[in-house]
């Protein structure tokens, strides 16, 4: 229909008018469908809060870091000011996360140049309230609109300073959860700055007493989880399914379970938490979800070097071309409309995973082939080149460890392991050995050095072990390689 309207060959004004009406009605039907989907989300938020003592400062820092890549991608100055780095209050942790996440998300969507987050806690007594302030320099919200934007399905537009019917429920949800905390959300405007102020009591009644975990215990648990992850015997690829509808989640999980290990998350925020702790092969995500939708999740992943290598398939009930364009702009590897064929989804997943296997095969089996011969994203190509350059500079050092390379790249050991494993299905140690052997193959092909010289030039201490590794990797002894 859009192609027909764009053509100049139609001159009959009545036909053109009919086509415009058809397009308007079609777009309106899509809008109504989206509203009904979002309304279902709001109904599910009528919940009982479970209050626990929480380090609010650290929680805000954690949420801030989640949104930093998206803010950076949009070119914002994104800052955080916390008066007390260890301020504790009694909150429902999940609900508090939703409040802060929705305010951050709103600020990123409607800001212009900067977003400033402040946690005000100095001098706050147990019987008082602390404040979370989220400022942005978007167009100033006029007084008559400041209450309207907290109503479901109302969205403020900067065109004509008016509210319009929309599908956004983030601010209404945040307001509802703040009030459930016996707190409030208000809008303060001091031109040219909009400031959303959350006030929550420091203490709540009916608090659950939960034993606090020490930093040492947290680190020990993390190391145990990493070791279990690396030593696991389950070799099935791991699919992260991000879907907020329980029925659709169960159905999709049932289709994938015979072939993959499936982990489920209800929104983008939960998905990022999973990605931080689990080696995920591929993400299948719905688009319309609370807190962080599929577009935002995909954009965040593709802008973060820790996740950028993971293929993303977006599922949606929205069939408008604009949605597909947004999916492509977010960096999605595939886009499937609901209702979808399970066979189609499985075929797309298999194809994306196979492309990763081909990348590994190209890298490991061909002595002088570079890993970027296969299709990988620009950030991943640059990441691999940085690793190769760091290895080349230290390749003669037999004591070189990949932990040293991870430190140079400012990555944790666990994140670095997941990145290498996700890109090439190799452990960092295996990758380092192959890079040594590939450099050895390059030197041998030049014909300027003896095998014994090459062995030590690439960091092997034993000539026999070097020959054994070389033959296992490339199917020929070093002395016979040319």
C-alpha positions in Angstrom: 0.0 0.0 0.0 2.9 2.4 0.9 4.5 1.7 -2.5 1.2 2.4 -4.3 0.8 5.7 -2.5 4.4 6.7 -3.3 3.9 6.2 -7.0 3.0 9.2 -9.2 1.1 7.0 -11.7 -2.1 7.1 -9.8 -4.0 10.3 -10.7 -7.5 9.4 -9.6 -8.0 11.4 -6.4 -10.9 9.2 -5.2 -8.7 6.1 -5.4 -5.9 7.9 -3.6 -8.2 9.0 -0.9 -9.5 5.5 -0.4 -6.0 4.2 -0.2 -5.1 6.8 2.4 -8.2 5.9 4.5 -7.2 2.2 4.2 -3.7 3.0 5.5 -5.0 5.1 8.3 -7.4 2.3 9.4 -4.6 -0.3 9.2 -2.2 1.8 11.3 -4.9 2.5 13.8 -5.6 -1.3 14.1 -2.0 -1.8 14.9 -2.0 0.9 17.5 -5.1 -0.5 19.2 -3.4 -4.0 19.2 -0.4 -2.5 20.9 -2.5 -0.7 23.5 -4.3 -3.9 24.4 -1.0 -5.7 24.8 0.4 -3.0 27.1 -2.9 -2.8 29.1 -2.4 -6.5 29.9 1.0 -5.6 31.3 -0.4 -3.0 33.7 -3.0 -5.5 35.0 -0.2 -7.9 36.0 1.5 -5.3 38.1 -1.1 -5.5 40.9 1.2 -7.3 43.3 2.1 -7.5 47.0 5.5 -6.0 47.7 8.1 -7.9 49.7 10.3 -5.4 51.7 13.9 -6.2 52.5 16.8 -4.1 53.6 18.8 -3.2 50.5 21.9 -1.3 49.7 20.1 1.3 47.6 23.3 3.1 46.5 24.7 -0.1 44.9 21.4 -0.9 43.3 21.2 2.5 41.7 24.8 2.1 40.5 23.9 -1.3 39.0 20.9 0.1 37.1 22.9 3.1 36.0 25.5 0.8 34.4 22.8 -1.1 32.6 21.6 2.0 30.9 25.0 3.6 30.3 25.6 1.9 26.9 22.3 3.1 25.6 22.9 6.6 26.8 26.3 6.6 25.3 25.0 5.3 22.0 22.6 8.2 21.9 25.4 10.7 22.6 24.2 11.8 26.1 26.2 13.0 29.0 25.0 10.5 31.6 26.1 11.2 35.2 25.4 9.7 38.6 25.9 11.4 42.0 25.5 9.4 45.2 25.9 11.1 48.5 26.4 7.9 50.5 28.0 4.9 48.7 26.4 2.4 51.2 23.0 3.8 52.0 20.5 1.1 53.1 16.7 1.3 53.0 13.8 -1.1 53.1 12.3 -1.6 49.6 10.9 -4.3 47.4 14.1 -4.7 45.3 12.3 -5.7 42.1 9.8 -2.9 42.3 12.5 -0.4 43.1 14.4 -1.6 40.1 11.4 -1.1 37.9 10.8 2.5 39.2 14.4 3.5 38.6 14.6 1.7 35.2 11.5 3.4 33.9 12.7 6.8 34.9 16.1 6.2 33.3 14.4 4.9 30.2 12.1 7.9 30.0 15.0 10.3 30.4 17.0 8.7 27.6 14.0 8.8 25.3 13.1 12.4 25.8 16.4 14.1 26.7 18.5 16.2 24.4 22.1 16.4 25.7 22.4 15.3 29.3 20.8 13.1 32.0 21.8 13.5 35.6 20.9 11.0 38.3 21.2 11.8 42.0 20.6 9.8 45.1 20.0 12.2 48.1 20.5 10.5 51.4 22.6 12.8 53.7 21.0 13.5 57.0 18.0 11.2 56.3 16.6 9.7 59.5 15.0 6.2 59.6 11.5 7.8 59.8 12.0 10.1 56.8 12.3 9.6 53.0 15.3 9.5 50.7 15.2 10.9 47.2 16.1 9.7 43.7 16.2 12.5 41.2 16.5 12.0 37.4 17.0 15.1 35.4 17.1 15.6 31.6 17.2 18.6 29.3 14.4 17.6 27.0 11.6 20.0 26.0 10.1 21.4 29.2 6.9 19.6 30.3 4.2 22.3 30.7 2.3 22.4 34.1 -1.0 21.2 32.6 0.6 18.0 31.4 2.6 17.0 34.5 -0.2 14.9 36.0 -1.4 13.6 32.6 1.9 11.8 31.8 1.4 9.5 34.8 -1.9 8.2 33.3 -1.9 4.9 31.3 -1.8 5.2 27.5 -1.0 8.9 27.6 2.2 10.2 25.9 3.4 13.8 25.8 4.4 15.1 22.4 6.7 18.0 21.8 4.7 19.0 18.7 2.1 21.5 19.9 2.7 20.8 23.6 -0.1 18.3 23.8 -0.8 14.8 25.1 -1.8 12.0 22.7 -3.0 8.5 23.1 -0.1 6.1 23.1 1.1 2.7 24.4 3.5 3.9 27.1 2.9 2.7 30.6 6.4 3.2 32.1 5.6 6.3 34.2 2.2 5.1 35.4 3.8 1.8 36.5 6.6 3.7 38.3 4.1 5.9 40.0 2.0 3.0 41.1 5.0 1.1 42.6 6.2 4.3 44.4 2.8 4.7 45.9 2.8 1.1 47.0 6.0 1.9 48.8 4.1 4.7 50.6 6.1 7.1 48.5 5.6 9.4 45.6 6.8 10.6 42.2 6.6 14.2 41.1 7.8 16.4 38.3 9.8 19.4 39.1 10.6 21.8 36.2 13.2 24.5 36.3 13.7 25.5 32.7 15.4 24.1 30.7 15.4 21.0 33.0 12.8 18.4 33.7 13.4 16.6 37.0 11.5 13.4 38.1 11.7 13.1 41.9 11.0 9.8 43.7 10.6 10.0 47.5 10.5 6.6 49.3 10.5 5.9 53.1 13.7 4.6 54.5 11.8 2.0 56.5 8.7 -0.1 55.8 6.6 -2.2 58.0 6.5 -6.0 57.5 10.1 -6.2 56.5 11.6 -9.5 55.8 14.9 -10.2 57.6 17.4 -11.5 55.2 21.0 -12.4 56.1 23.4 -10.1 54.2 26.0 -11.8 52.1 29.6 -10.6 52.6 31.7 -9.5 49.7 34.0 -12.5 50.2 31.1 -14.9 50.0 29.8 -13.2 46.9 33.2 -13.6 45.3 33.5 -17.2 46.3 30.0 -17.9 44.9 30.9 -16.1 41.6 34.1 -18.2 41.3 32.3 -21.4 41.9 29.7 -20.5 39.3 32.4 -19.7 36.8 34.2 -23.0 37.4 30.9 -25.0 37.1 30.2 -23.1 33.9 33.6 -23.9 32.4 33.7 -27.5 33.6 30.0 -28.3 32.7 29.3 -31.4 30.7 26.2 -30.2 29.0 27.3 -29.2 25.5 23.9 -28.1 24.2 23.9 -24.5 22.9 22.2 -22.1 25.4 19.2 -20.1 24.2 18.0 -17.1 26.2 14.3 -16.7 25.6 13.1 -13.2 26.6 9.3 -13.1 26.7 6.9 -11.6 29.3 3.8 -13.5 28.3 3.8 -16.8 30.4 1.8 -18.7 27.8 3.9 -17.7 24.8 7.1 -18.3 26.9 5.9 -21.9 27.8 5.0 -22.6 24.2 8.3 -21.3 22.7 10.3 -23.0 25.4 8.6 -26.3 24.6 9.5 -26.0 21.0 13.2 -25.2 21.7 13.8 -27.6 24.6 14.4 -30.8 22.6 17.4 -29.2 20.8 18.8 -26.5 23.2 19.2 -25.6 26.8 16.7 -22.8 27.3 16.9 -20.0 29.9 13.9 -17.6 30.2 13.7 -14.0 31.2 10.6 -11.7 31.4 12.1 -8.5 30.1 15.3 -6.9 28.9 16.6 -6.0 32.3 16.3 -9.6 33.5 17.9 -10.7 30.2 21.0 -8.6 30.9 21.3 -10.1 34.3 21.3 -13.6 32.8 23.9 -12.5 30.2 26.2 -11.2 33.0 26.3 -14.7 34.6 25.7 -17.2 31.9 27.4 -18.3 28.7 24.5 -17.7 26.2 24.8 -18.9 22.5 21.8 -16.9 21.1 18.9 -14.6 22.3 15.3 -15.0 21.1 13.4 -11.9 22.3 9.9 -10.5 22.1 9.7 -6.8 21.3 6.9 -5.5 23.4 7.9 -5.9 27.1 7.9 -3.8 30.3 11.0 -2.1 31.7 13.2 -2.7 28.6 11.7 -3.8 25.3 13.3 -6.0 22.7 14.6 -3.0 20.6 16.4 -1.6 23.6 17.8 -4.9 24.7 19.2 -5.6 21.2 20.7 -2.1 21.0 22.3 -2.4 24.4 23.7 -5.8 23.6 25.2 -4.7 20.2 26.8 -1.6 21.9 28.4 -3.6 24.7 31.5 -5.6 23.8 30.6 -8.2 26.4 27.4 -9.2 24.5 27.9 -7.9 20.9 28.9 -11.3 19.5 25.6 -12.9 20.6 23.1 -13.3 17.7 19.6 -11.8 18.5 16.3 -12.9 17.0 13.4 -10.5 17.5 9.8 -11.8 17.7 6.8 -9.5 17.5 3.1 -9.3 16.9 3.7 -5.9 15.3 3.9 -6.3 11.5 4.4 -2.6 10.5 7.4 -2.0 8.3 8.7 0.6 10.8 9.1 -2.1 13.4 11.2 -4.1 11.0 13.3 -1.0 10.3 13.8 -0.4 14.0 14.8 -4.1 14.4 17.4 -3.7 11.7 18.7 -0.4 13.2 19.0 -2.1 16.6 21.3 -4.7 15.0 19.0 -7.7 15.2 20.3 -10.7 13.3 16.8 -11.9 12.4 13.2 -10.7 12.7 10.2 -13.1 12.9 6.6 -12.1 13.0 4.0 -13.6 15.4 2.3 -16.0 15.0 5.5 -17.8 13.8 6.2 -21.3 12.6 8.3 -23.3 15.1 10.1 -24.9 12.2 10.9 -21.4 10.9 12.3 -20.3 14.2 14.4 -23.5 14.6 15.8 -23.1 11.1 16.8 -19.5 11.8 18.5 -20.5 15.1 20.3 -23.4 13.4 21.6 -21.1 10.6 22.9 -18.5 13.0 24.6 -21.0 15.2 26.1 -22.7 12.2 27.6 -19.4 11.1 29.5 -19.3 14.4 30.7 -22.8 13.9 32.0 -21.9 10.5 33.8 -18.9 12.1 35.5 -21.3 14.5 36.4 -23.8 11.8 37.9 -21.1 9.6 40.0 -19.8 12.5 41.2 -23.2 13.8 41.8 -25.3 10.7 43.5 -22.9 8.4 47.0 -22.0 9.6 47.2 -18.5 8.1 43.5 -17.5 7.9 42.4 -14.6 10.0 39.2 -15.0 12.1 37.6 -12.0 10.4 37.4 -14.0 7.1 34.0 -15.1 8.4 31.1 -12.7 9.0 31.4 -10.9 12.4 30.3 -7.5 13.5 32.7 -4.5 13.4 33.0 -4.2 17.2 33.9 -7.9 17.4 36.4 -7.7 14.6 38.1 -4.8 16.4 38.0 -6.7 19.7 39.7 -9.7 18.1 42.3 -7.5 16.5 43.1 -5.9 19.9 43.6 -9.3 21.4 45.8 -10.5 18.5 47.9 -7.4 18.7 48.4 -7.9 22.5 49.4 -11.5 21.9 51.8 -10.6 19.1 53.6 -8.1 21.3 54.2 -10.8 24.0 54.1 -14.0 22.0 57.7 -15.1 22.8 56.8 -15.0 26.5 56.0 -18.6 27.6 54.4 -17.3 30.8 51.9 -15.1 29.0 48.4 -15.7 30.3 45.1 -14.6 28.9 44.3 -13.1 32.2 46.9 -10.5 31.4 45.2 -9.7 28.1 41.8 -9.4 29.8 43.3 -6.9 32.3 44.6 -4.8 29.3 41.1 -4.8 27.9 39.6 -3.9 31.2 37.5 -7.0 31.3 36.8 -9.4 34.1 38.1 -13.0 33.8 34.5 -14.3 33.6 33.4 -11.8 30.9 36.5 -12.4 28.9 35.9 -16.2 29.0 32.3 -15.8 27.9 33.4 -13.4 25.1 36.0 -15.8 23.6 33.9 -18.8 24.2 30.9 -17.1 22.6 32.8 -15.9 19.5 34.9 -19.0 18.7 33.7 -21.7 21.1 37.2 -21.8 22.5 38.5 -21.2 26.0 41.0 -18.3 26.3 43.8 -20.8 26.9 42.9 -22.7 23.7 42.7 -19.5 21.8 46.1 -18.4 23.0 47.7 -21.7 21.9 46.1 -21.5 18.4 47.4 -17.9 18.0 50.9 -19.1 18.9 50.6 -22.0 16.4 49.2 -19.7 13.6 52.1 -17.3 14.1 54.5 -20.3 14.0 52.9 -21.4 10.7 53.4 -17.9 9.3 57.1 -17.8 10.3 57.7 -21.3 8.9 56.1 -20.4 5.6 58.5 -17.5 5.3 61.3 -20.0 5.3 63.8 -17.8 7.2 63.9 -19.8 10.5 64.5 -23.3 11.7 61.7 -25.2 13.4 63.6 -25.0 16.8 63.9 -21.2 16.4 60.2 -20.8 15.6 59.3 -23.0 18.6 60.8 -20.5 21.1 59.9 -17.4 19.1 56.2 -18.2 19.7 56.5 -19.1 23.4 56.8 -22.9 23.5 59.4 -24.3 25.9 59.5 -27.8 24.5 60.2 -28.6 20.9 58.5 -32.0 21.1 55.4 -30.5 22.6 55.4 -27.8 20.0 55.6 -30.4 17.2 52.8 -32.4 18.8 50.4 -29.4 19.1 51.2 -28.2 15.6 50.5 -31.6 14.0 47.2 -31.9 16.0 46.1 -28.5 15.0 47.1 -28.5 11.3 47.5 -32.2 10.5 51.2 -31.9 9.5 54.5 -31.7 11.4 56.3 -28.3 11.5 59.2 -29.7 9.5 56.9 -30.7 6.7 54.9 -27.5 6.7 55.4 -25.1 3.8 
